[in-house]
């Protein structure tokens, strides 16, 4: 058989952000063959969905598979947690070191 197809990538807003066309490759009946794809993108953040539509190469049978995943860059997530930690720690230290009194008139 000679399967071929396409793979599309959509972001969490439903916009297509990537597309890869699969050239035909040969596969023997009742066997397993792995096909790896690469999609280079500089910055990814959020939820993505990959949809693969593969034509089996005979009788015009098309299989469709959808997989969703999240991408969270560790530098950005770590930076956000660090800033939140410093902010909360600073606010707590400020309120512990000063005493606020109401001025009686």
Buried (B, 14 or more C-beta within 10 A) or exposed (E): EEBBBEBBBBBEEEEEEBEBEBEEEEBEEEEEEEEEEEEEEEEBEEEBBBBBBBBBBEEEEEEEEEEEEEEEEEEEEEEEEEEEEEEEEEEEEEEEEEEEEEEEE
